[in-house]
């Protein structure tokens, strides 16, 4: 029974070990955007989502590597930018800036 359980765990570990973490904070005007801002990351046809905490921070695990698109829903707009997911943790601190009447998402 122990052997069967260990084999089951070993089968799950590679899936978890390959997951890359995307984390960071979102700022607007030098201040946190606050809690509840929706963040979506699209990698190919897969979509992953999270929301910011009270400090404007976010954390998301992506089970695949490569180029993805991160989008933020903020004040009825959805600025986005390209990101890259790796096996390891990657920090993307982002700043929302106005360009005319549209928000642009820049890496801090």
C-alpha positions as CSV (number, residue, x, y, z in Angstrom):
1,X,0.0,0.0,0.0
2,X,2.8,2.4,0.9
3,X,4.6,1.7,-2.5
4,X,1.4,2.4,-4.4
5,X,0.9,5.8,-2.5
6,X,4.5,6.8,-3.2
7,X,4.2,6.0,-6.9
8,X,1.1,8.1,-7.0
9,X,2.8,11.0,-5.4
10,X,5.8,10.7,-7.7
11,X,3.4,10.8,-10.7
12,X,2.0,14.1,-9.4
13,X,5.3,15.8,-8.5
14,X,6.6,16.5,-12.0
15,X,3.4,18.3,-12.9
16,X,3.8,20.6,-9.9
17,X,7.6,21.0,-10.4
18,X,7.1,22.3,-13.9
19,X,4.6,25.0,-12.9
20,X,6.1,28.5,-13.3
21,X,5.0,31.3,-10.9
22,X,4.1,34.7,-12.2
23,X,3.9,37.3,-9.4
24,X,4.2,41.0,-8.8
25,X,2.2,44.1,-8.0
26,X,0.2,46.6,-10.0
27,X,0.5,50.3,-9.5
28,X,-1.3,53.4,-10.8
29,X,0.1,56.8,-10.1
30,X,2.7,55.3,-7.8
31,X,0.1,53.7,-5.6
32,X,-1.4,50.2,-5.4
33,X,-4.5,49.5,-7.5
34,X,-5.9,47.8,-4.4
35,X,-7.9,44.6,-4.0
36,X,-10.1,42.9,-6.6
37,X,-8.5,43.9,-9.9
38,X,-8.9,41.0,-12.3
39,X,-5.7,39.7,-14.0
40,X,-5.8,37.1,-16.8
41,X,-3.0,35.4,-18.5
42,X,-3.5,33.6,-21.8
43,X,-0.9,31.0,-22.9
44,X,-2.0,29.7,-26.3
45,X,-5.6,28.6,-25.9
46,X,-5.3,28.3,-22.1
47,X,-6.6,31.0,-19.8
48,X,-5.5,31.5,-16.2
49,X,-6.9,34.2,-13.8
50,X,-6.5,35.7,-10.4
51,X,-7.3,39.0,-8.6
52,X,-5.1,41.4,-6.7
53,X,-5.0,41.4,-2.9
54,X,-5.3,44.5,-0.8
55,X,-1.8,45.6,-1.6
56,X,-2.3,45.3,-5.4
57,X,-0.2,42.1,-5.4
58,X,-1.0,39.0,-7.4
59,X,0.4,35.5,-7.8
60,X,-0.5,32.9,-10.5
61,X,0.9,29.5,-11.4
62,X,1.3,28.7,-15.1
63,X,1.8,25.0,-15.9
64,X,3.4,25.8,-19.2
65,X,6.5,27.8,-20.4
66,X,6.7,30.3,-23.1
67,X,5.3,33.6,-24.3
68,X,1.9,34.5,-22.8
69,X,-0.3,37.6,-22.7
70,X,-1.2,39.3,-19.4
71,X,-4.3,41.4,-19.3
72,X,-5.6,43.6,-16.5
73,X,-9.2,44.8,-16.1
74,X,-9.1,48.3,-14.7
75,X,-11.7,51.1,-14.8
76,X,-13.6,49.5,-17.8
77,X,-10.3,49.1,-19.8
78,X,-8.2,46.0,-20.4
79,X,-4.6,46.9,-21.1
80,X,-2.3,44.0,-21.8
81,X,1.3,43.1,-22.4
82,X,3.4,40.1,-23.4
83,X,5.1,38.1,-20.6
84,X,7.3,35.0,-20.6
85,X,6.7,32.1,-18.2
86,X,9.6,29.9,-17.0
87,X,9.9,26.9,-14.7
88,X,11.0,29.3,-12.0
89,X,9.3,32.2,-10.4
90,X,9.2,35.4,-12.5
91,X,8.3,38.8,-11.0
92,X,6.3,41.3,-13.1
93,X,5.8,44.5,-11.2
94,X,3.5,46.5,-13.5
95,X,2.5,50.2,-13.8
96,X,-0.7,51.5,-15.4
97,X,-0.1,54.7,-17.3
98,X,-2.4,56.9,-19.3
99,X,-1.7,57.4,-23.0
100,X,-4.4,59.8,-24.1
101,X,-7.6,58.3,-22.7
102,X,-6.3,54.7,-22.7
103,X,-4.3,52.9,-20.1
104,X,-1.0,51.3,-21.1
105,X,0.6,48.5,-19.0
106,X,4.3,48.9,-18.5
107,X,6.8,46.8,-16.6
108,X,8.3,48.7,-13.6
